[in-house]
Structure formats: C-alpha cells, structure tokens
Amino acid sequence: MAIEYDYIVAGGGASGCVVAGRLVADGGFKVLLLEAGYSNKHPLLDMPPGIFKMINGTKFMRYHKTVEQAHLGGRVHDIPQGHVLGGGSSVNAQVYMRGRPSDYDAWHQELRGSNDGLDWDWQAVLPHFHRMEDNNRLHNDLHGTGGPLLVSDPGHVDSLSRLFVQAVQGLGEPFSPDFNGPTQRGVGFYQFMNRHGRRSSSAYAYIAPLENNPNLTVRLQSEVQELIIENGAAVGVRFNDRSGTVQTAHCRGEVILSAGSLITPKLLMQSGVGPADHLSDIGIKCKVDLPGVGENLVDHPEVPITARVKGKAGYYKQGEGWRMLKNGLQFKLFGSGPVTSAGVEAGAFVNPTNSNAEPSIQAFCVPIVYVDRDTKHLVEDGYGLTVTTVVVKPKSRGTVRLASADPKAMPLISPNLLKEKTDMDTMVEGQKFFLKAFDAAPLAAQVDKVMLPDPNCRSDEDLRAYCRRFVKTNYHPAGTAKMGKDGDPMAVLDPRLRVRGVNNLRVCDLSAMPDINAGNTQAPAMMMGDRCADMILGRL
C-alpha cells in the first residue's frame, strides 16, 4: 500500500528544496521530495570553480536542445539545467543577485485586482531575501545575517577581473560595492552563495539540516511522470524510481510543482492541464484548458566578447597538471587561492544609451575563453578573457511544447532569444559599450587581441550577425506557468501560486514569474519557495 504524505514536492531544485525543507522544519509536516537527478554531494560541485570542469558534459546537468531557431539561421543550441538535488543552485556560478525593486513592483501591478490580499511588490518580497541570507560583509535593511544561505565576497580575485573593473570605471561607470544595494548600476565584484570555498546550495541550506528528520523523504533519480488529478484536485503523482519502476505517491494536502520552467509545464500538459488544442493534437485528454501553460518562456540572452591576453593571466589550465596540484594544496592548507573563486568574480550593470535609466545590460567578466558548446570550435583556446553581455529585461518570448504523449520524451523548446528587435538593438549597444573596455586603461595593456567579435566586422549589421551566431542562454528560463490576475487568459496561476482550475496544486519555481527579474535567478527562485511555504503555513 502506498505511503500517504502531507505534501509532495515534485522537483528538488532551488525552490523545491526551500519549500520542502520549511514545510518539514517549520510545519512538522510529512513531505516527499522527488528529484529526477543525483545527489549534490560531490567534491567538484562543492568547490566554487568545479562546474567549469564538467559544464560541457556531466550527469549533473540535463542538456535540453532547442528546436531550430529560424531567426538565428536555423541554429539549435543547448539549454543546460541542473539534474541534481538543489537544481541550478548546485551547478551554477553561485552569483548572488536578487533583481531590482522595480521588477517586483511590476509584478504587483500586473497582479492587482485579484491578489487576495497578497502583495508581490519589493517591500513584500524583501523580508524573504533578508531572512534567507547570512552575509559575511553586509548587515542592514537590505541584507541579513544568520539565515541558512551563506553569501560571501569572492575568495580570490584574478588580476584580469580587477583590470576589467578599473577599465569600466574609466568609461564613466561608478564602482558598486553592492549590486543588491540601493542602486543596481555600476561595476564591481559580485557576491556569491558560498563560504570558505564550499558552495551554499539550496540543498545544503534547507535539506542537509533535516537529514535525520523522519518527516522528510528524499527520493533521488525519481522522475515524476504525471500528476494524479481526481475530482478536480491533485491527490498525488506517478514517478519512475531509480530502478525504472513506476511508483505512486498520494498526499493529504497539496502537490507542489518545482521542476523548473522547462519541465513544470511539461508535467502540467502531460497530466491534461494546458492548451486544449495542443493536448488534443498530442493525444492527451484535456482536463483543464489553460492556454498559458508553456507560453511566455523568457530567458536572459548572453553574447560573449573574447580576447587573447598577454602573459599567463586568468584561469587557463589552472585545473590541470601541476597547477591543479599547486592550487589544490593552497586550498587545503590555507583555504585560499583560485579554488575559492567561482570563475567569475566581477561584473557590471549599465545602460549604454541612457545612463539615467535603469540598466539594460548585465556583464560577467570570466578570465578564460568561454563560449557555448556549439561555437567552441570557432575560437582559439588559450590564455584569455571573456566578457559576456546579457539583456536583463528581454521582450522576446518563446514556448515549451510536448513532443508526444510519451512522458519520457523531452519537451520541444523554442526560446526565441533576441527575436524581438528591441532585444537585438539592446544587445548590440551592450557589445559596443564593453568592446570599449578592452581598449581602455588599464585593461588594454593586458589585451593582445580581441578575437570575438571579429575586429574587421564591427558595424551594427556585422554585430547583429555575430549575435545571431553566438547568442546563448544565461541559464535562466522562466515564465512558462506565470501568475496572473483574474481575467488574464494566459494566467496559469493565481497570485498565491495555485494552478487555476485544479485544487491542491501549486507551482513555486521560476515558471511562476510573470516576467524575469533583472539579474541572476537563483535567489529569486529560493524566495518563491520561501513565500510558497509561508502561504501553506498560513503566514501570508
């Protein structure tokens, strides 16, 4: 006979670990957490730069392929997603960003009229960020200490990162001591979700402390295939366990979907909740016609600028041979050196066309040659520096669709990166701005040659063609089961994260976002898990 739980959390990613952990720790509930991937306990995942050794092929990442992107000349590119407990928080570069107040104020305005007394503006979400955080430098109205999520300054800063920060200041941008401070604009050094050279993932922060709690059951390599919906309510799930056997789990309370913006809509559609026409075409009986499921896919598009540098600066081959031994010994003996760096220490938020407006571009400074898998062969590897430019509030929207009625089939994903002209125009301006940094003191003295984009192809049209060839995901897909107000036909969720038309079913991952935040998305995903827990616990 199947065990009955109070709550089932389908997906052990950044948000799923938070909601599961809090329902057990604060509510005393019996919770089943199902994760399709593997354990997060691995030395290369724990060390800040470890993922760079595995990013082009590892069981801890699931590599989704897009459908052909006609506006990119038919390109098919990857969208890697965490396939491990903790999700993206266990495999990402650990940058701690929350977005800016206007992101959440815009959500609140979009949800007004049906918020059931629940606010989503900055003042409403800030307490969650504050409560989660244990910052090693900041403690004020915007930053907390004592929370489970360890936030720290970079343990090591490469010389190229320092030169980048100085060069961008030379272009007129202010130095920012805190990108999560009163203003986002400026250049500086990121903070990271780690401490003393060890990653602080959602799994470590919220699940590890409950390892011996009998109320929490964590099933790894257990992929949910379908929601069980009876009489208009979610009552459980069917999943494949690690042996491939189909199992059934039931709950007295709610099923909470937190499988990410690519899999959460897939599970909804697989269970008969989604666009009726599409489900009919696939051969799935529609239980609830929700046309917004799988729509509104938004991601941060990223394009690299890559240069060869003079000398042996940066992290090229620092994880190989005698350098690896030297760096490993320094880390073990003194807790310092390159092993304590996540590989990206510095960055910037700028608006190249209007410095008085909110930033339109985020930049990441990576002291290696760093490009996507399908373009790696187009640039020479070696001692180098890459600055990626990212459009932080893209207008382009894509879709997630089912390939077939087979639950094992991967979804069809069309992100449409840079499809909207405004996104492409913004990206080109970002490229032009940060190309200037490579020619600015003191960075220019260290640069041998900018390899990408081609120095002979720098017109706006050339740069558009370059962006179409090299654009990639910033690993932040969102919005595919968005919250919305009553009367919005594309709203999958109400403002309390409840799936419209199905009782006892919520979504609390990035797919619930009405629009993507400006900046990295792990902290917002965890905030949504924290708010979801508060809703269920009756605290919101």
N, C-alpha and C positions, 0 to 999 in steps of 0.2 A: 504494500500500500504506500502511495506517495506521501512524503512528508509535507505537511502544510506549514507555510511560513506566514508571518505577518505582512512582510513586504518582499518583493522580488525586484532586484535591480539588474537590468539587462545591459551589461556593458560596464567594465571596470576601468574606465578611463579617468581623466582628470576630475570630471564632475561626479561620475558614478562612485568613486572611492569616497568622496566627501559625503554624499548623501547617505550611502550605506553606513559609513563609519559613525555619522552623527545619529542616525536612527537607532543604532545599537548603543552607543555611548550615552546619549542624552535621553533617549526614549525607552531604552531597555527592551526594544522590540527584537523579535526573531527574524533575521534578514538573510536571504540568499543572494549572493553577489556572483553573477555569471560573467566570466571573461573568456573571450574566444582565444586570446593569446596566452603568453607564457609568464612565468614568474619574473618579477622585476629584479630579483636578487642575482646580479651578475657583475663582476668587477668592472667590465668595460662600460656598463651602464651607470654604475655608481660614480666613476671618475668623470669630472666635467667634460674632457675632450674625447672620451671614449667612443661616443657615437660616430665621430668622424672616421674611425677605423672600420665602421660597419655600415655606413649610410648607403653604400651602393650595393648592398646585398646582405641581409640578415633576417633571421626568423622573427626578430623583434619588430619588424616593420612589414606592413602589408602594402604591396605596391599596386595600387589601382591604376589602370590605364584609361585615359580619356578616349572617347570616340574621336574620329578625325575632326579636327578643328578647321573648317573651311576658311575662316577669316585669317588663319595662320598658315595658309598654303597647304592644308591637309595634315599638319603636324599631329602626332599622337604623343602626349607626354605623360609623365608619371605624376601621381598624387600619393606620396607615401603617407601612411597613417600608422600610429603606434599599434602594435599587435602584442601587447604586454600589459600586465597589471599596472595601472597608472596611466595607460594610454600615452598620449603625447608628452605628458609630464615626466615619463620615464625614458624618453628617447630624444627630447628636443634640446636646443641650445640653452635652455634654462633662463632666458631673459625675462625679467620681472617687469611687466608692463600691464597697466590696468585700462588704458584708454583715457579719454578726457571727459570732463563733466558734460560737455555738450552731446556726447554720444548717448548717454543715458537720459539726459533731459529730452532728447529727440524721441527715444523710446516712449517715455512717459506721455509726450504729446500725442504720439501715434495711438497709444492705448487709452487715452482719455475717453470717458463716456461709458466704459464698461470695465473699469479696473476693480470693481467690487471692493473699494476701499483700500486697494493695494497700489502703492506708488512704486515707480521704477526710475525715478529721477536720480541724480547724483547723490543727493542727500539721503536717499533711501538705500542705495547700494553701498555707499562708503562704509557704513558700520560693519558690513560683512568683510570687506577687504581689510579693514582695520583689525577686526577680531582674528582673522586667519594669520596675520603677519607677525613674525618675530624678526625685526630688522636689526642688523648689527651696527647701524650708524645713526638711524633716524628714529625719533620718537616725538610725535607732535599730533596735531589734529588730523593729518593725512596718513600717518604711519603708526603702526602698533608694535608692541613688543610682547613676548610671552605666548604668542599663538603657535600653532603646530607647523606652519610653513616658514622655513628658515630662509631669510632673504639677506644677501651679503654683497659687499663690494667685490670686484674681481680679485681673486687671489694672486694673479700675475697679470701684468700688462706688458705686451710686446712693444718694442720701440716703434714699430710701424703704426700701431694704434695711437700712440702719443703724437706722432708726427701728423697723422690724419686729423686729430682733434685740434692741433695748433693751426694746421692749414685752413680748416673750415672757419676757425675764428678769424683768420686773416682775410677771409671773404666777407666778413661783416656779421657773422652769426655769433650770438652770445654763448659763453660757456654755461652749460646747465649742470648744476650739482645734483639734480634730481628730476628725471623725466616724468616722475609721478608727483611732481610738486605743483605749485600754483599755476605754472605755465608749461606747456609741452615743448615749446620752441627752444632750439639751441643745439649745441654739440657737446658731447661729454662721454662719460663712461656709464654703461648700463649697470644695474644691479641684477643679481642672479639668484635663482632658487637653489642655493647650495650653501654648505658651511664646511670649512676645513677640508676642502677637496672632495666632499661627498654630496651627491645630488639629494635635494629635498623634493621628492616627487609627491604627488597626491597619495600614492600607495604607502610611502614611508610616513607621511604626516598623519594619515587618517586610518589606515588599515593595520599597519605594523603594531601600533599600541594595543590592538584588540586581538592579537594573535592567539591568545589563550581564552578568549571570551566565547563561551559555548553558544551564545546567541547569534554569532556571525559565522555563516558558512560561505567560504570562498571556493568556487569551482573554476579551475583554470582549464584551458583548452576545451571549453564548453561553449559552443556557439548556438545562440538562440536561433531557431528556425522559424518560429511562428508564435504569435500571441494567441492565447485561448480566450475567445470572447463569447460569452453566453448571456443571453437576455440583455444585450446592450452594455455589458460590463466586462472588463478584463478580470479574469479569475486565475490566470496562470500563464505558463509558457511551455513550449516544447523545445528541447535543445538536444544537440548531439554532445555526448560526453567525450572524454579524451580517447575512448576506445571506438568511437563512432556509433555507439548505441543511442537510439532515440530515447530520451527520458522526458518525463512530465513533472512539472512542479506547480503547485497551487498556492494561492495566498488568500488570507482573510481580508487584507487591507487593499493595497494598490500595487500595480506593476509600474515600475519607473524605467523608462527607456533612456539610456545614456550611452548609446553605441556610436555616437559621432554623426556628423552631418551627412555622411555617405551611407551609413548602414542603418541609422534610425529610420529614415524614410523608406528604405528597402524593407525593413521589418514591418512597418505600418502597411505598406502596399501588399506585402506577402500575406498579411493577415486580413486583407479585404478592406483596409482603410486607406482611401486615396482617391485619385481621379477615376470616376466610374468608366469613362471611355477607355482609358489606358488599361485598367484592370480587365475589362471585357476583351480587349484585343489580346491580352496575355492569357486569358482563360481562367481568371480568378474571379470568384463571385464577390461582388461589391457588397460589403456590409454597411459601410458609411461612406457616402460620396463627399470627399474632401479634396477639391481640386488643387489646393495649395501644397499637398504633400509632394515633395520632390522638386517643387518650384523654388524660385528665389535663391538659388545657390550663388553665394558670393564668396570670393576669396581675395586675398591680397596678392596682386601680381608683382613679380620681382624680376628685375633685369640686372645682370652683372656689368661692372666695369672692371677689367682685369689688366694688371700691369706686371711686367717683369721688373724686379728690383735689383739694385746693385748690392754686391756682397751676399751675406748669408742671413739676412734678417727674415723674420717670420717663422712659421712653423713647418716649413717644408722638411720632410724626413725626420722630424723630431720624434716620431713614434716608431722609428726603425733603427736597427743595429745598435751601435754603441751609444747613440744619442738617447735611444729609448732606455737603455740601462742607466745612463747618467741621470736622466730626468726622473726615472723611477726611484733611484737611490736617493736623490734630493728630496723627493716627495715623502718617501718612507722615513728618512732620518730627520728632516727638518719641516715637513709639511708645507713646502714652498716649491716654486718653480713652475714650468709650463704645464705640469699635470693639474695644477689648480685653476687653470684657465679653461673656460668653455669654448675657446677658439674664436670667439667674437666678443671683444671687450668694449669697443667704442661704437658710437653711432650718433645719429643726428635726426632732428625733425625740422624741416624747413618748408617754406613756401616760396619757390623760386620766382614767382610772378607778382607776389604781394606779401611783403614781409609783415604787414599789419594784420593779415588774415591768419586763420588757423593753419597749421602746417598741412601740406598736401602730400608730402613725401617723407618717408622714413628711410634712413640709410643704416646699413650694417657694415662695419669695417671688419673684414676677415683676412688675416695675414697669411693667406695661401691663395693658390689658383683654385677658384671654387665656381664650378658651373654645373648644370644639370647633366644627368646621365646621357641624354640623347644628344648633347652638344659637347661632351667632354673631348671628343676626338678633334674638335675644331680649334683647340688652343693648346699651345705647348705647356707642359707641366714644368715646374721648377720653382725657384725662389720668387715668390710673387705676392701681390696684394690684390684683393678683390673688394670693391665697394658695391654693394647691391642697393639699387634704388627701388622703393616699394611705394605704390599708390595706396594711401591709407584709407581713403573713403571712395572706393571704386563704385561706379554706376552700373557696370556690366553685371548681368545676371545669367545664370545657367540652370541646368536641370539634372536631376537624378531620376532614372527610369529603370524598370525591371527589364532584364534581357529575356527572361522567360519565367514560367511559373515554378521552375526548379529552385528551391531555397538555396542550393549550393552555388547557383550561378552568380557571378559578380555583377553588380549593377552597371548600367550604362551611364557614364558621367560626361557631361558637356559643360565645363566651367566657363567657357567663353571669355577667357582672360583677355583684356584690352579690346574687346569687341566694340564697346562704345567709344566714339571719337573723343569724348572728354577725357576718358582714361588714357588713351594713347597720347593725347596732347600733354596731359599732366606728366606722363612717364618721360616723354621726350624732353620736357623742361627740366625734369629731375636729372636726367642723364647729362644735359648740357651744364647744369649747375655743378654737379660733382666731378665732371671732367675738369673743370677749372681747379678743383682741389689738387689734382695730380700735377698741375702746373704751378701751384702756389707754394711759397716757402712755408715751413722748412721741408715739406714732403717732397717737393720737386727734386731736391738734391739726391734723394734716395731712389728715385724712379729712373729706371733705364729706358723703358719703352712701354707705352700703353698698347696692349695687344688687342683688346676688345673694348669698344668697337674700333674697327679699322681706322687708323688716323687719316687715311685718304678718303674716308666716307663719313663726313660729318655734317652734311646738310640735313635739314629736318626730315626730308624724304628718306635719305640714307638711314637716319636713326630710326625712323618708323619701320623700315625693312629689317633693321638689326633687331629691334624689339620684338617683331613678329617671330624671328628665328630663335631668339634666346629667352623669351619670357617663360617663367616657370612659376609654380605655386610657391607661396611663402608658408605653406603647410597650415593654412588657417581656414579651411572650408567651413561655412556657416550658413544659417538661414533657411534650411530646407524643410523645416516644420515650424514656421515662425508663429510667435504670439501676435495677436491682432485683436482689434475691438470687434464688438458685435456688429454684424452687417458687412464686415470685410470678407468677401467670398474666398479670399486666399489665406485667411487666418486659420491655421491648423489648431492652434492652442488659444485658450483664453489667458488673461494676464496672470492667472495662478498656475500656469504651465499644464493645465488639464486639456487633454485631447477632446476637441469638440465632437459630441455625438457618441462618445464612449465613456462610460463611468469607470472610475477607479484606474485610470490610465493617465500618467503624466510623462512629459519629456523635460529633461533638465540639462541637456548638453548644448553645444553651440548651434545646433539646428533650430533651437528655440529663438534665437536672436532675430528681431525684426530687421536689423541692419548690423553690419560688422563694426566693431569698435576700432578706433584709430590706434594701431599698435598690436603687439603680440597678444595671443588669445588665451594662454593657459590660465592666468589669474582670473579673467572674466568667467571662464568655464567653471573654475572652482567656486567663484562667487555664486554662480547659478545653482550649483549643487548645494551650497550652504543655505541659500534662500529657499530652495525646494524643501530641504529638511525642516526649516523653520515653519513653512506653510503646513507641512504634515503634522508637525508637533504642536500646531496651534499658536505659534508665536508671531505669526504675521496674518 
